[in-house]
Amino acid sequence: MKAAVLNEMGKPLVVEEVDIDSPQKGEVKIRFAATAICGSDIGALKSKEGRFPLPMVAGHESAGYVEEVGEGVTSVKPGAPVVVSLLASCGQCYYCLTGLPHLCIGMGPPPMKSHLQNKQGKPIMAMGRVGGFAEYGITHQSQVVQISKDMPLDRAALLACGFITGFGAVVKRAQVKSLSSVVVIGTGGVGISAIQGAAFSGAYPVIAVDVLDNKMKTALTFGATHTVNAKRADAVEAVKKLTHGRGADYVFVTAAGSNSAIQQGFSMACRRGTIVVVGLPTEGLVSLSVPSMEFIHSERVITGGFMGSTDLRVDIPHLVELYQAGRIKLDEMITGRYPLEQINEAVESVVMGKALRNVIVF
C-alpha cells in the first residue's frame, strides 16, 4: 500500500510503498477514505525537537471503511463507514466508567511496536495509533465509531479531531450558557469550530480575535458577531468595549504558539469569567503572570480543554445528525481536497495560513 512517510525531520513527506500487518486482538484495520490535515500534524512534521520516532506516518483526523477486524472486536464489522480518532479508551478505568473516556488512563501511550514497515523492513510509527496519511491503517477498536452510510466521509473526517476540539470546548467543557459573551482567540480550524459552538449555544456577542483580516472575515460566516484585529488595536480594550466594560464571560484560546495569547485571554475575561486553553504553547509550558490579588479577587477560572471532552461513541453520531440537519457547517471548512501524491502541497497550504482544512482523499 502507499503511505506518505516522514523519514527525516524538516524534509518533505515521501509517498512510498509500505507493508502492513493484520489486526490483532482488539484492533481494526481501516481503508482510509479521507484524512484532514490538522495543526497537530503540522507540529509533528515541522518539529525541531525530535518528539516522534522516525520514520513516521502522521495523520489522525480520518474517516474510512472497516477492512478487517481482529479477535474480540464486536462494535464494527467489515464494510462499515467509520470516523477514526486518536482518542483511545480502555472502557474500564475510573474516567471511562464515569463518562470521561477522553481522560482515559488505562490505555497509556501508543505502543512502540508498529504495524507498518518500509520495504527495507524498518518499522514505521503511526501517529496516534492512526497513521491516516496512508491508504490503510490499524488502530484500537475504541478509536473507531460507525456512522451513517449517507454521511460524506471527507466531511466526517473533520469530526475526528479539529471540529470536536473547538466545538466541544465550548459546548461540553465550558458548557457556555445562552446570552453569555464569548471570545475566541485564533480563527483556524479549531477556532472556527469553537465559534460554531458559541453560536450553537446562543452566545452573544461572539468575538473573533486574530491578526489576519481574511480569517476574521471568514469567522463572521461561521457565527462570529464581531471581530478584533489584535495587530491594529488593543484587543483587550476592544473586547471590554464590546462587553460593556466587563470583559467576556468565556474566552477560548485556540491559537497555538506563545503564552502571550493565554495572558491576553485572561485579561479579556470578566470577573468569574472562564478561560479555556485549547492551543498548545510551543514552549511546552503554560505560564501566566497575574498579580495574586487580581487572580483571587476576580475569581476567574482558567482550565484546559482536551479534544472537546468528547465521548466518541456518543458525540460523533450526534454531530453527524446535526450536520445533516444543517445545524453545523463542515462543507465550508474544507478549503481543498488533494490526492496523497500532493500531500506536501496540501501541508504547505495549511502552514501558510491559506486553508482552514485541507483533506487528503483516497
C-alpha positions in Angstrom: 0.0 0.0 0.0 1.0 3.7 -0.4 1.8 5.9 2.6 3.2 9.4 3.0 6.2 8.8 5.2 8.3 11.3 7.2 11.8 9.9 7.0 13.8 12.9 8.1 12.6 15.8 10.3 12.2 19.0 8.3 12.1 17.2 5.0 9.1 16.7 2.7 7.0 13.6 3.1 7.8 10.8 0.7 5.0 8.7 -0.8 6.2 5.2 -0.9 5.1 1.6 -0.8 4.9 0.1 2.8 3.7 -3.2 4.3 1.0 -3.5 6.9 0.3 -6.3 9.4 -3.1 -7.9 10.1 -5.1 -6.5 13.0 -4.5 -8.2 16.3 -6.8 -8.7 19.3 -9.0 -5.6 19.8 -7.7 -3.9 16.7 -9.4 -2.7 13.5 -7.9 -2.3 10.0 -9.2 0.7 8.2 -9.3 1.5 4.5 -9.0 5.3 4.7 -11.3 7.4 2.5 -10.2 10.9 3.8 -7.8 12.4 6.3 -7.8 16.1 7.1 -4.5 17.9 7.9 -4.6 19.1 11.5 -2.4 21.6 13.3 -1.1 18.7 15.4 0.1 17.0 12.2 1.9 20.2 11.2 3.5 20.4 14.7 4.7 16.8 14.3 6.0 17.2 10.8 7.8 20.5 11.5 9.0 19.9 15.0 12.7 20.5 15.6 12.7 18.7 18.9 12.5 15.1 17.5 9.5 14.3 19.7 8.4 11.5 17.4 10.4 8.4 16.3 11.2 8.2 12.6 10.2 7.1 10.1 6.6 8.0 10.8 3.2 8.3 9.1 1.2 11.2 10.5 -2.5 11.9 10.1 -5.1 11.3 12.7 -8.2 13.2 11.6 -9.6 10.4 9.4 -12.7 8.5 8.1 -12.9 5.4 6.1 -14.2 1.9 5.9 -13.6 -1.1 8.1 -11.5 -3.5 6.1 -10.8 -6.2 8.7 -11.3 -6.8 12.5 -9.2 -8.6 15.0 -10.2 -11.0 17.7 -12.8 -9.8 20.1 -14.0 -6.8 18.1 -17.8 -6.6 18.0 -18.5 -2.9 17.7 -17.9 -2.7 14.0 -17.9 -5.1 11.0 -16.1 -5.1 7.7 -17.6 -2.6 5.3 -18.9 -0.2 7.9 -18.2 3.5 7.4 -16.4 5.0 10.4 -14.7 8.0 11.9 -11.2 7.3 13.2 -9.8 9.4 16.0 -6.7 9.4 18.1 -8.8 9.2 21.2 -8.3 5.7 22.7 -10.0 4.4 25.8 -9.9 1.2 27.8 -13.5 1.2 28.9 -12.5 0.1 32.4 -10.6 2.8 34.2 -12.3 5.3 36.6 -12.6 8.0 33.9 -14.1 5.7 31.3 -16.6 4.4 33.8 -17.7 7.9 34.8 -18.3 9.2 31.3 -15.0 10.8 30.6 -13.3 8.4 28.2 -11.2 11.2 26.7 -9.3 11.3 30.0 -8.7 7.5 30.0 -5.6 6.4 31.9 -5.9 2.7 31.1 -4.7 2.8 27.5 -1.4 4.5 28.0 0.8 5.9 25.2 0.7 4.3 21.8 2.8 1.1 21.7 6.3 1.2 20.3 5.6 -1.8 18.2 4.4 -0.8 14.7 2.0 -2.4 12.3 3.8 -0.7 9.4 7.2 -1.5 7.8 9.0 0.0 4.8 10.5 -2.1 2.0 13.7 -2.4 4.0 11.9 -4.0 6.9 12.3 -1.0 9.2 9.2 -0.2 11.4 7.2 2.9 10.7 5.4 4.5 13.6 1.7 5.6 13.1 0.8 8.9 14.8 -1.8 8.5 17.5 -2.3 4.8 16.6 -3.9 6.1 13.3 -1.4 7.0 10.6 -4.1 8.4 8.4 -1.7 9.7 5.6 -1.8 6.2 4.1 -4.2 4.0 2.2 -4.7 1.7 5.2 -4.1 1.8 8.9 -4.6 -0.3 12.1 -6.0 1.2 15.2 -7.6 0.2 18.5 -11.3 -0.5 18.4 -12.1 2.3 20.8 -10.9 4.8 18.3 -13.4 3.8 15.6 -17.0 4.9 15.5 -19.5 3.7 13.0 -21.6 6.4 11.3 -24.5 6.5 8.8 -23.8 5.4 5.3 -25.1 8.7 3.8 -22.5 10.9 5.6 -19.8 12.1 3.2 -16.5 10.8 4.6 -14.4 13.8 3.7 -16.6 15.9 6.0 -16.9 13.1 8.5 -13.1 13.2 8.9 -13.2 16.7 10.4 -15.2 15.2 13.3 -12.2 13.1 14.4 -10.2 15.9 15.9 -10.3 19.6 14.9 -14.1 20.2 14.9 -14.8 18.3 18.2 -11.8 20.0 19.9 -13.2 23.5 19.2 -16.9 22.9 19.3 -16.7 20.6 22.3 -14.5 23.1 24.3 -17.5 25.4 24.1 -20.4 23.1 24.3 -19.1 20.3 26.6 -16.0 21.6 28.5 -17.2 25.1 29.3 -20.9 24.5 28.8 -21.4 28.0 27.6 -24.8 29.5 28.6 -27.1 31.3 26.2 -26.8 35.1 26.0 -23.3 35.0 27.5 -20.4 36.7 25.9 -17.6 34.6 24.1 -14.2 35.5 22.8 -12.3 33.1 20.6 -8.6 33.9 20.1 -7.3 32.3 16.9 -9.6 31.6 13.9 -8.0 28.5 12.4 -9.9 25.2 12.1 -10.3 24.7 15.8 -11.2 28.4 16.4 -13.8 28.4 13.7 -15.3 25.2 15.3 -15.3 27.0 18.7 -17.1 29.9 17.1 -19.7 27.5 15.7 -20.1 26.1 19.2 -20.7 29.6 20.7 -23.3 30.4 18.0 -24.9 27.0 18.6 -25.1 27.7 22.3 -26.8 31.1 21.8 -24.0 33.2 23.0 -23.8 37.0 22.2 -21.6 38.7 21.4 -19.2 36.1 19.8 -15.9 37.9 19.2 -13.2 36.5 17.0 -9.7 37.7 17.7 -6.9 37.2 15.1 -4.2 39.2 13.2 -5.4 38.4 9.7 -8.4 40.2 8.3 -9.3 37.4 5.8 -9.5 34.9 8.6 -11.7 37.1 10.7 -14.0 37.8 7.6 -14.4 34.0 7.4 -15.2 33.8 11.1 -18.2 36.0 10.5 -19.7 33.4 8.2 -19.4 30.7 10.9 -21.2 32.7 13.6 -18.9 35.4 14.9 -20.8 38.6 15.5 -17.7 40.9 15.9 -14.0 40.7 15.0 -10.9 42.3 16.5 -7.6 42.6 14.7 -5.0 42.3 17.5 -2.3 43.9 15.4 -4.2 47.1 14.8 -6.0 47.5 18.1 -5.6 46.9 21.8 -7.5 43.6 21.8 -8.2 43.6 25.5 -9.7 47.1 25.4 -11.7 46.3 22.3 -13.2 43.2 23.9 -14.1 45.2 27.1 -15.8 47.8 24.9 -17.9 45.2 23.2 -18.9 43.7 26.6 -20.0 46.9 28.5 -16.6 47.3 30.1 -16.8 43.9 32.0 -14.9 41.6 29.8 -16.1 38.3 28.3 -17.9 35.5 30.2 -15.8 32.9 28.3 -12.5 33.1 26.5 -11.2 30.3 24.3 -7.6 30.3 23.4 -7.3 28.2 20.3 -4.3 29.8 18.8 -1.2 27.6 19.2 2.1 29.4 19.8 3.1 31.5 22.8 1.9 32.0 26.3 1.1 35.6 25.4 -2.3 34.5 23.9 -3.2 32.9 27.2 -2.1 36.0 29.1 -4.2 38.1 26.8 -7.2 35.7 27.2 -7.0 36.1 31.0 -7.1 39.8 30.7 -10.1 39.7 28.4 -12.2 37.7 30.8 -14.7 39.3 33.2 -14.9 38.6 36.9 -15.8 35.0 37.4 -15.1 34.5 33.7 -13.7 31.2 32.3 -10.6 30.9 30.2 -10.3 27.6 28.3 -6.8 26.9 26.9 -7.0 24.7 23.8 -4.0 25.6 21.7 -0.7 24.3 22.9 2.1 26.8 23.6 5.3 26.0 21.6 7.3 26.5 24.8 5.7 23.3 26.1 4.7 25.1 29.4 1.6 27.1 30.3 2.6 30.1 32.3 0.6 33.1 33.5 1.8 36.3 35.2 -1.0 37.8 37.2 -0.9 39.8 40.5 -2.2 37.4 43.2 -4.8 39.9 44.4 -6.3 40.2 40.9 -6.4 36.5 40.4 -8.1 35.8 43.8 -10.4 38.9 43.8 -11.7 38.4 40.3 -12.5 34.6 40.8 -11.6 33.9 37.2 -11.2 30.2 36.2 -8.5 29.0 33.9 -8.7 25.5 32.6 -7.6 23.2 29.8 -9.7 21.8 27.1 -8.6 18.4 25.7 -10.2 17.1 22.5 -13.5 18.8 23.3 -14.2 16.5 26.3 -15.5 14.1 23.6 -17.1 10.8 24.2 -16.6 9.4 20.7 -19.4 6.8 20.6 -22.0 9.2 22.0 -20.9 12.5 20.4 -19.8 11.6 16.9 -23.2 10.1 15.8 -24.9 13.2 17.3 -22.7 15.6 15.4 -23.4 13.7 12.2 -27.1 14.3 12.8 -26.5 18.0 13.5 -24.6 18.3 10.2 -27.3 16.5 8.3 -29.9 18.8 9.8 -27.9 21.9 8.8 -27.1 22.9 12.4 -23.3 22.8 12.0 -21.1 23.7 9.0 -18.4 21.2 7.7 -18.5 21.7 3.9 -17.5 25.3 4.3 -14.5 24.3 6.5 -12.8 22.3 3.7 -10.6 24.6 1.6 -9.1 21.9 -0.7 -9.1 18.2 -1.5 -5.8 16.6 -2.5 -4.7 13.1 -3.6 -2.0 11.5 -1.5 0.7 12.3 -4.1 0.1 16.1 -3.5 0.3 15.9 0.3 3.3 18.2 0.6 1.4 20.9 -1.4 -1.6 20.4 0.9 0.6 20.7 4.1 2.3 23.9 2.9 -1.0 25.5 2.1 -2.0 24.9 5.7 1.3 26.1 7.1 1.0 29.4 5.1 -2.5 30.0 6.6 -4.2 29.6 3.3 -6.6 26.9 4.4 -8.9 26.1 7.2 -8.8 22.4 6.5 -7.2 20.6 3.6 -8.2 17.0 3.2 -6.3 14.1 1.6 -8.8 11.9 -0.3 -8.1 8.3 -1.4 
